[in-house]
Amino acid sequence: MYVPVKLDKMRNFRYGMKALALIEKALGQKITKINFEDLGTNETAIVIWAGLAHEDPELTPEKVMDLIDEYASMGEVFAKMQEAMKLAFKPIDDKPPNAKKK
């Protein structure tokens, strides 16, 4: 699932397993141990970068900082990042959408 964000162009957050592995590697912690409420600026740039890297292999956390400074606000981008992260960890519904109740 993707969450669009406007920077230099429309980009899409996606936190699949590869993105989560990038975050773990860059921050040196398991994803379940990271306190997303207490991220510093560099850590936040890493999490944003990981969610956007699937579309742009040349992107770096430093470039992410430049894009935010140039084209958006930290609040806007952080809100989109949070939305995408919530989608990544959304529980799977056991029943198909058209399933009838018994």
LUMVEX-171544 format. One record per residue (C-alpha): residue number from 1; residue in one letter; x, y, z. Coordinates in pm, 1 decimal. Each point is the difference from the previous one (the first is absolute). Layout:
// LUMVEX-171544
num/residuo/px/py/pz
NUM/A/X/Y/Z;
...
END
This chain:
// LUMVEX-171544
num/residuo/px/py/pz
1/M/0.0/0.0/0.0;
2/Y/122.5/345.0/-91.8;
3/V/-49.7/342.1/156.5;
4/P/74.9/290.4/-237.2;
5/V/201.4/300.8/110.9;
6/K/83.9/311.4/-203.2;
7/L/367.5/94.4/6.5;
8/D/194.0/89.7/-314.7;
9/K/-257.1/-223.8/-170.4;
10/M/-265.8/-239.8/120.5;
11/R/171.3/-277.2/189.6;
12/N/-152.8/-297.3/177.4;
13/F/74.8/-131.9/345.1;
14/R/6.8/-377.2/26.0;
15/Y/118.8/-189.6/304.6;
16/G/34.6/-356.9/-120.2;
17/M/251.2/-246.3/137.3;
18/K/289.9/151.1/-197.6;
19/A/-68.1/346.3/138.4;
20/L/-26.9/-134.3/352.9;
21/A/329.1/-186.9/-47.1;
22/L/164.4/324.6/-118.3;
23/I/-119.7/173.7/317.0;
24/E/125.3/-282.1/222.6;
25/K/339.9/-1.9/-168.3;
26/A/42.0/378.8/8.0;
27/L/-115.1/38.5/361.5;
28/G/152.1/-322.3/131.6;
29/Q/-320.8/-115.2/168.8;
30/K/-288.7/-233.3/-69.7;
31/I/-299.5/189.5/-132.9;
32/T/-206.1/-106.6/303.1;
33/K/253.1/160.9/237.7;
34/I/11.8/342.1/-169.0;
35/N/-180.9/276.1/187.9;
36/F/-159.7/194.2/-284.8;
37/E/-124.2/261.5/246.2;
38/D/358.4/96.9/87.3;
39/L/183.6/14.5/-334.4;
40/G/264.9/264.1/-57.7;
41/T/33.6/190.4/-325.4;
42/N/250.2/-243.3/-155.5;
43/E/-202.9/-301.7/108.7;
44/T/-317.9/152.4/-142.1;
45/A/176.9/64.9/-332.2;
46/I/108.1/-366.4/-6.0;
47/V/-356.2/-122.2/55.9;
48/I/-135.5/234.1/-268.5;
49/W/278.9/-101.9/-241.4;
50/A/-71.4/-370.2/54.1;
51/G/-367.6/52.9/-83.7;
52/L/81.3/183.7/-323.7;
53/A/307.9/-193.1/-117.5;
54/H/-204.0/-260.9/-191.2;
55/E/-66.3/261.3/-270.5;
56/D/339.4/169.2/-1.5;
57/P/313.2/-208.1/68.6;
58/E/214.2/318.1/-12.4;
59/L/-189.3/155.9/291.1;
60/T/187.7/44.5/329.3;
61/P/-103.8/123.7/344.7;
62/E/192.4/322.2/-70.6;
63/K/-188.0/49.8/-327.2;
64/V/-327.3/-58.7/188.1;
65/M/91.3/285.7/235.1;
66/D/68.8/225.8/-299.4;
67/L/-331.1/-94.6/-165.7;
68/I/-197.9/73.8/315.6;
69/D/178.5/331.1/54.9;
70/E/-59.4/100.5/-361.6;
71/Y/-350.3/-130.1/-74.9;
72/A/-201.6/-84.3/313.0;
73/S/-26.7/31.3/374.0;
74/M/128.0/-256.5/244.5;
75/G/-349.3/-28.4/149.4;
76/E/-162.4/-83.6/-333.8;
77/V/257.7/-262.8/-89.7;
78/F/6.5/-149.3/350.3;
79/A/-381.1/-39.1/-4.5;
80/K/17.9/-184.1/-333.3;
81/M/283.5/-218.3/130.2;
82/Q/-207.2/-91.2/306.6;
83/E/-300.7/-83.8/-218.1;
84/A/212.0/-229.9/-217.3;
85/M/157.4/-166.0/303.2;
86/K/-345.0/-68.5/147.7;
87/L/-105.6/-162.1/-328.3;
88/A/308.5/-221.3/8.6;
89/F/-96.3/-136.3/341.1;
90/K/-375.3/-11.1/-53.9;
91/P/-138.7/-335.2/117.3;
92/I/-122.7/-233.3/-269.2;
93/D/-374.6/-46.5/7.0;
94/D/-80.8/-370.7/32.1;
95/K/-313.2/27.5/-211.7;
96/P/-23.9/107.0/-362.2;
97/P/-190.5/329.8/-47.5;
98/N/-302.9/-179.2/-148.9;
99/A/-23.1/-269.5/267.9;
100/K/-343.6/-43.3/155.5;
101/K/-52.0/4.4/373.8;
102/K/-130.5/-318.2/156.9;
END
